[in-house]
Amino acid sequence: MVNDEGTILLTGTGSPITSAPITGWDRARWAALADHLLASVRPYASPGHGRITLPGAEGGYGRDVDGLEGFARTFLLAGFRLAGERGVDPHQYADWYAKGIATGTDPSAPDRWVRMSEHPQAKVEAASIALILDMTRPWIWDRLDPSVQERVVDYLAEAVGDDTYPRINWVWFRLVVQTFLRSVGGPYSLQEMRDDLATHDSFLRAEGWMADGAERAFDHYVGWALHLYPTLWARMAGAADLAAERRAHDTELLERYLADAITLVGADGGPLIQGRSLIYRFAAAAPFWIGAIAGVPSLSPGLLRRAASGVAGHFADHGVPDDRGLLTLGWFTSWPNLAQAYSGPGSPYWAAKGFLGLALPADHPAWTASEEPLPVERGDVLRAVAAPGWIISATKADGIVRVHNHGTDHSRPGDRRGDSGLYARIGYSTATAPWLDDASWASPADQSAALVDVEGRATHRNGFEALGVRIDRTSGIDVGVAASRAAAHWLTADTEQWGHGYGWTGQALDAGTLTTVSLVRGPWEVRLVHVDALADGVAPQDVKLRMTGWPTVDGDGLSSTVQPLTPSLATGSQERTDASILGDPSVVPWADFPVEPGHWSVALVSLQRQNRPTGGSVSATVLSSPAPAVAVTWPDGASTTTELP
């Protein structure tokens, strides 16, 4: 609950011990945080409540859009609270936001909403408004004055016939709006609705994973958008006939995706720090609530809630929201460079999606079932995920989840832009963050395998060829295997960049072709890099091969190392400030190798807690017959032989 001063009170009436023995986050605690967030934004509302313009620098789309985002995204949160309480409304959310709807749709109001015909971002926000108007229909829509209802329909109707929606997750924004319009007698196009569903279906790759469009764009949008909307849309009043033919299949895909997604939450509740829009923070919990709503049979409600509550607790334990009760552009603290160029102070409130569980009543199994341990809490996890080209390696001893990436770059094969620090690194984890300073966008410095020239510039691998992922099992020992081949290139970056999460644009200069293989066990990766060939004009003596490891932050208790297993030139580490969202200073270890086309260079790259034993001697021998393979003695003494791609 929230007291008169807007201070969060986490005691609640339920007992965290009975239903939340792991996290302590029962429904009362979730509700208290939601109410605190909603109370904290009210001072920034316009007189008519049509806009909520939060403090901070103006967003890339201007103050008018900032205000609309603030309204629409917090309306999501208020709507979930209303739905879950079945209309019981001690904080008067229905009346407060109904006033904003009346004002926002009034063309003469100074705080009216930006229309979809005036700015594309309004298409995103309109979907949130339509979704909640449907979800809270008895308490808001049905009580609106008929003239206001007419204005809402007029505002939303601009989605009909608009073919400018990008063919990414945005197709759901048009579909949700038209579905609501259909349910209230407004205009809609059944053909456009079917087209949008077909476009969504084209995003499907393998094992329930979807790409956000035609590119290798695998990130949190898979869960908090591409799997979220089908389940919520199917329950809208205007979707019944269209949803009937696809509901079971969509749930099957969600269930398969969640089998992987549940392994991506660290024991401390930390989500994978990878991909764009990380400023949405709590939204990483959304797919687990969707699983509970859809009733996926293979993941229990207690396990799904444990994952969602872990995410909530992770951020709350690190000071989110801030001391004003606000969500800033950042991760734990304000870090504006984490946001995309279009983000404004209201953007982080898509975090509301992570509170979707509050739309479920207190007697729902998602709230009454006792929490169950995450996969990483039950034991080590080693998993190959084909669509994004990931090997997931989670270790119970330190609770860290690591992803070794050979399939995701938010690009297409052959693309020549620079690497995105959010997508194209070889490794991501729940305990480390990629470097995101300008220098790292221009020249990759963490979790890379690159050629480095005499000026110290590292090559990019964006547009690489994915060579597949698999789990090999030999003599009872599992090894994750992932590989990729890159047309390595240096980048002379353009003067101006549009920060959308992609790698930087610029002039690419060929350096050579590199094949990189990751062999993964527990906290260790044996990284093999083969210089297939050098580009014309690039001499071996003028470049060196550099492998870099996991970035750590001073005081985080992590040990990150790169240990050469073949002859090397030098080892060391690089320290930077203002590069990591997790704090300063941040350090990345590296090892340099001579460039010998046709030969493999090998290193052991590790990430683990400093109090974990480092193990014994390690070796790697590349074999040429009967087939190319590598024999490895691991730090724990295990020996494996793995065929190379």
N, C-alpha and C positions, 0 to 999 in steps of 0.2 A: 504494500500500500504506500501512499504518498501523503505526508502530513501537509499542514496548511502552508508551510514554507517551501513546499516542493521537494523536500528531502526524501530520498529513498529509504524505506524501512524494509528490511529483508527478513523480518521474523515470520510474518504471515500467520495463517491459521493451521496450515498443514504441517506434517512432521517430515522433514527431509530425511530423517533416519529410516522411516519405513519404506518410502518409495524412491528415495534418492540417496542410498547409502554411499555411493561413490563420489558424486559431485556436490551433494547438498542442495541441488537446484530442483526443488519441487515446483508445482504450478504457481503457488503463491509468490515464490521468489521471482519467477519469470514475469508474473504480472506486475510485481512491484517495480521491476526495472523498466518495463514498458510504460507504466504510468509515470515514472520519473522522467523518461525521455519525452513523453508527450507534454507533461507539465512544464518542462524546461524550454520548449520551443514557443509556448504561447506568448511570452513577452515580445517576440519578434514578429507577431502577426500584424497585418494591416488592420485598420479599424473595422473593415467589413469581413475580416477573416479570409478574404479571397487569396491572399498571398502570405507566405511565411518566409521572410527574407532574413536569413541567419547572418550573424557577423562573420566577417572574413572578406578576402579579396573577391572582387566581382568575377564570376565564372566566365568561361570562354564564349558563352552565348548571351551574356548580358544580364542585367538585374531583373528584367521582366521574366526571363526564363528561370532565374534563381528563385524568384518568389513562387512561381508555379510548381517547381520541383519541391520546394519546402512544404507546400500544401499537399500535393498529391502523394508524396512518399510517406509523410506522417499520417495521411488519411489511411494508407494501407495498415499501419500499426493500430490506429484507432478502430478500424473496421474489424481486424482480427479480435480485438478485445470485446467489441460489441457482440460479434458472432458467437464467441466462446461462452459469453455470459448470457446468451439467449435474450439479449436486449436489456438486461439489468445494467443500469448506466449511472452509477453514483457520480461519475466525473463529467456527466453531460456531454459526452463526445458527440452523440447524435445531433443535438441542437447546435453545438459549437461548429461542427463541420457543415451542417445544413445551411447555416448562415453563410459560410464561405462559398458553398455551391451557388447559393442565390446571388451572391456578389460576383463570383467569378464568371458567371454566365450573363451578367448584366452588361451590355455593350457600353452603357454610359458610366459605369463605375470606374473610378480611377485605379482600383486594384483588381480589375477584371483579369481573367486568364488570357494569356497569349493563345491565339487560335492556331489550329494545325496548318491553316493556309498561310499563317504569318511566320511560323518557325517550325522546322521538322521536329525539334525536341518535344513539342507539345503532343506529338503522336505517341511518344513513350508515356508521358504523364497521363494522357487521356485514358490509356488502358488501365492504369491503376485506379483511376476514378471510376471507370465502368465496372471493373472487377468488384470493387467494394460496394458500389451501389447495388449490384446484384446480390452480393453476399449478405448485405444488411438491409435488404429490401423492406421488411416490415417496419423498420425503425427509422429509416431515412427516406428512401425513395417514396414509399407509399404516403408519407406525411408531408412531402413537399407540396407547395401550392401548385395547382395545375399550370400556371403561367411559368413557374420555375422549371417544371418538368419539360415544358415545351422548349425552353431555352437550352436545357441540357441536351435534348434530342437534336436541336439545331447545331449546338456546339460539336457534338460527336458525329453528326452526319457527314462532316467533311471527309471522314475516313472512307466513305463509300465512293468507289470510282477512282480513288487516288492510287495510281500505280507507281508512286515514287518511294514506297516503303522499301528499304534495302532488303535483299533476299538473304537475310541472316535471322537472328532471333526476333528481329522487328516484325516478321510476318505475324507473330502472335499478338502484337499490339493492334493491328488492323482487325484480326480475327476476334479478339476479345471485345473490342468496341462494337463491331457489327453484331456479335452474338447478343450483347446487351440490347442494342437497338431493336433487334428482331423480337426480343422478349417484351418490349414495351410499345410495339406498334410503330416503330420508327423505320426509316429506310434501311435496306441492306441488300447485298448482292449474294445470293446463294452460290453463284459461280465463283465469285472472289473468295468466299469462305472455303470452298472446296479447293481452290487453287492454293490458298495459303496452307491448308493441311497437306497438300501434295508437296509443296516446297519444304515444309517441315520434314516430311518423310524422306526427302532427298538428302537430309543431313545425316541420316543413319549410316554408321560405318560398321563396326563389328562389336559384338558382345554388349549391346545396349548403349554403346558410346556414340555420341553425335558430334559432328564438327559444326562450329558456328559459321556456316557458309561453305564455300568451295575450298577454302584453304585448310591447312593443317592447324586449325585453331581449336585446340583442346585445352580447356581451362575450367574455372568454376562455373562458367555460363552453362556448361553441360548440365549441371545439377540445379542451379538456381534460376534457370530460364527454360532450357530445352526439355527438361523433364518436369519442371514445376507447372508450366502452363497447361500441358495436356490434361493433367489430373484436375486442376482447378477449373479449367474450361469445361470439361465434361460434366461438371456439377452445376454449371450455369443454366438458368431457366431456358435460354434460347438455344441450347446445344443438344438437347436430349436425342433427337433423331440422328444427327450427325455423329454423336459420340457413341451411340449404341453399337455401331459396326466396328468400332476401333478401341473401345475401352479396355477390353481384355488384352489386346496386343500391346497397347501402350503400357499397361501395368506390367506385362512380362518384360518389356524392355527396361522399364524403371527398376524392376527387381534385379535384373542382370547387372545393370550399371551400379546399383547400390552394393552388390557383392564386392565390387572393386572399391567403390567410394568409401565404404566403411573402414577399409584398411588404410585409408589416407589421413586418418585423424590420429595425431600423436597422443600419447598417454596423458599429457598435460592439457589436452583439448585443442592443441594448436592445429589449425588447418594448414594444408600445403601452401607455402608462400611462392606462388607461381601464377602467371597470367595477369591480365589487366583487371581493372576495377577492384583491386584489393581494398580500396577504401570502404567497400561495403561490409567488410568485417563479418558481423554476425550473420550475414546472408549465407555464409558457408554452411550454416546449419539447416538451410531450407530443404535440401533434398531428403534429409532424414525425416523431417516432418511430413513431406510429401509421401514418403514410403509408408508412414503410419496412417495417413489419410486414405491412401489407396489400398491399404491392407495387404501389402506384399507378404506372401506366406512364409518365405524362408528367413526373414529377418524379424526378430521379435520386437514388439513395441518397447520393451525395456532396453534392448540394445540400441534401437534407433534414438530413443530419448537420451540415453547415455552419451551418444555421439553429439547430438544437438546441444545438450547441456554442457558438455565438455567445451564446445566452442564458446558458449556464452561465458562460462567461468574463466576461460583463458583470457578473454579480453577484459572482463571485469577485474580480474586479478592484476591486470597491468594498467589499471587506471582509465578504462573506457566505460562510460563516457567521461569527459574531463570534469573538472571541479565546478563547471557551470551546468553540468548535465547535458552537454552538447557533444555531438559527433563531429570531429574535425576531418580535414583532408589528411589522412595518414593511416598508420597501423595502430601502434599503441599510443603514440603522441602525434601531434601535428607534423606532417612531413609532406608538404604540398607537391613535391616532385613525384610522389607516388601516384598522384592522380593523373588522369588524362587531360589534355589541353582544354577539353570542353567542360570539365567538371567545375561546379560551383559549390558554395557552402551548403546548399540543400542536397547535393548529390549523394553524400554518404548515407542518407536516410533510406536508400534501397536496402540498407541493413534490416529494415522492417521485415523483409522476407524471412529472415532467420527466426522471427517471432511467430511464424505461421501456426505453430503448435497451440498458441493461445486461442485460435479459432475453434479448437476442439474443446468440448465441455469437460469439466472436472471429472466426470465419470467415464471418460473415454479410456480404453486400455493404455493409450500412450501416456496417460498420467497416473493410472492406478497400478500398472505393472511396475515391479521393482527393476531398477537399473541392472544391466548386465555388463560385464567387462568387454572392452573393445578387443579386437583381434590382437593388437600390440600388447595388451595387458595379459592376454592368455598365453602368448608365446611368440617366437620369432615368425615373421611372415616373409615369404619370398614368392613373388607373383609376377607373371608376365602379362601385360595388358597390350593387346595387339594394336588397337586403333591409334592411341597416342604414341605407340612405340616406347613404352615404359617398362622398366623392371622396378617393381616396388619391393623395397627391402626395409622391413621394420624390425627393431630389436627390443625385446622385452626388458633387457638389462638397463637400458637408458631411456626407453619410451619414445625414441626418435623414429620417424618414418622418413625414408629417403626414396627419391625417384631418380632413376638413371635414364636419361632421355635421349633416344635416338630416333624419334619420329615426329616431334612437335617443334614448329618454329614460327607459327602464325603466318605461313607463307606457302608457296608451292614449289615443287621440285624445279630447280633451274633458276629460281629468283636470284637477283644479284644485289639486293639491298644489304644493309648491315644486319648483324645479329640483334635481336631484341633480347635485352637482359631478362625480360619477363617470360620468354618462351624458348630461346634457342640454346640455353646453357646445357651442359652435359648432366648436371645434377641439380635437383631442388630438394628441399626438405621442410619438415615442420619446425626445425630448430634454427635454420639459417636463412638468410635473405640474400638474393643476388645483388651485386653492386649495381646501382642505378644512377651514378653520377655521370656527367657528360663524357668524361674521359672513358668510361666503361662502355658507353654507347658507341663511341668512336673506335675503340680498340678493346676487345673483350679481355678481361683481366681475371675473372674467376670462373671456375669449372669449365675450362676450355682445353682444347688441343689445337695449337695454332703454330704457324710459321711466323717468326719475328724477324723483322729486317734490322738493318744497322741503326735505324732511327728509333727502334723500340716499338714499332707498330706491329700489333698482332693481327692475324688474318681473321676473317669471319667465315662461318660455315653455313649461313642462311641459304636455303634452297637445296640442301643436301639430299642425297638419295638414301632413303631408309632401307636397311638390309634385313630388318626383322628382329623379333625378340622371341626368346624361348627359355624354358627351364630344362637343363640337362640333369639327369640323375645317373650317377655312376657310383657303384659300390655303396649305395645308401646315402650319398652326399649330393645335395642339390646345388647347382650353380646357375644363376641367372646369366643369360647371354643376350647382349644387344649390340647392334652394329649399325654404322652409317658411313657413307662415302661422300666427301665434300669437295667441291671445286673451290678450294680456299682462295680468298681474295682480300686484298687490302681495300680500304674504302677512304676516298677523299670526300668527306661529308659535305652536303649542300649547306649553305649558310643558314637557311631557315628550315626547321623541322616541325612537323605537326605531330604532337605527342598523342598518338592513338593506340600505342602499345606495339605497333610494328617496329622493326628495326629502322635505323636511319636510312635515308636516301642519299645518293651521291654517285661519284664516279668509281666504278669497281676496276681493280687492276689484278689480273690473274697472278697467283703465286704458285699454285701446284695443286695436285690432287692428294687428299689424305683419306685413308680408311682408318676409322677408329672403332675399337671393339672394347666393350665393358664386360668383364666377368665379375659377377657380384655374389658375395656371401656375407650376410650379416652387415657389420659396419664397414666392410672392405670392398673395394673395387680394384681389380687388376686391370689397368687401362693399357691397351696396346694400340700404338699408332704406327701406321705404315705409310711412308712417303711413297706413293705410287709413282709419281713423276713430278718434276718441277716445270713450271711454265717457261716458255722461251724467254731468255734474258735473265733468268734467275739462277745464279750459281750456288752450289751447296755451301761454299765458304762464306757467302754473303748473308745467309740466314741461319737460324737455329730453330729447333723444334722445342716448343715450350708446353708443358702440361701444368695446369693450375688446379688447385683443390677448392675445398669448401671455405667460404668466408665465415669467419667467426668474429665475435665482438668481445672486447676486453671485459672479463668478469662473468662471461656466460657459462663457464665451466666446461667448455667443449675443447676437444683436441682435434685439430685438423692437420693432416700431414700428407706430403707427397714424397714417397721413398723410391728412388730409382732402382730398378731391378736389372737394367742393362747399362752399359757405360754411359756416363752423363758428363756434361760440361760443368755444371754448377747447380746448387740448390740454394734456396733462400725464401724470403717472404716479403710481401709488399703491404704497407700499412697506409690506410687512407682515413680521412674524416669526411663526413657528409656524403658517404657513399651507401650506407646501409640504413634501412628503416629501423633496425634493431638497436642502433646506438653507435657510439664512437669510443675509441678508434676501432676500425675493422681491419682484419688481417687476412691475407690469402697466401698460402704457401705455393711455391712453384719449383719446378725442376727443368733444367735445360738439357737438351740432347743434341748431339751432332746430327746433321741432316745427311742421311745416307739413303738415297732412293733405292727401293727394293728391299729394305731392311726394316725390321720391327724394333721400335723402342718401347720399353715397358716400365711401368711404375705402379706401386701400390698406393692408392689414394684412399684415405680413411677419414671417417668422422665418428667420434664417440665421446662419451663423457670422460673427463680426465681421471675419474676414480675407477675406470674400468681397466683391467689388465691389458697391456699392449700386445702380449703374446710373444712368441719366439721368432726364430729366423724365418725369412720369407725368400722364396726363389721362384723364378719363372724361366722356363726353357722353351723356345719356339722350335717345334719339330716340323720337318718338311715332308716326311714320309711315314706311313703310306699315304697320309693326307695331311695338309697343313693343320697343325694343332699346337696347343700350348700346355705344357705340364707345369702345374703350380703346386708349391708347398705353401699353405696358408699360415697365418700367424698362430692359429690354434693347433698346428701340426698336421691337419688334414691334407691329403694329396689328391689332386684331380687332374685329369687330362681331358681337354675340351677341344673339339674340332672348331677351327676358325671358319667364319663365313667365306 
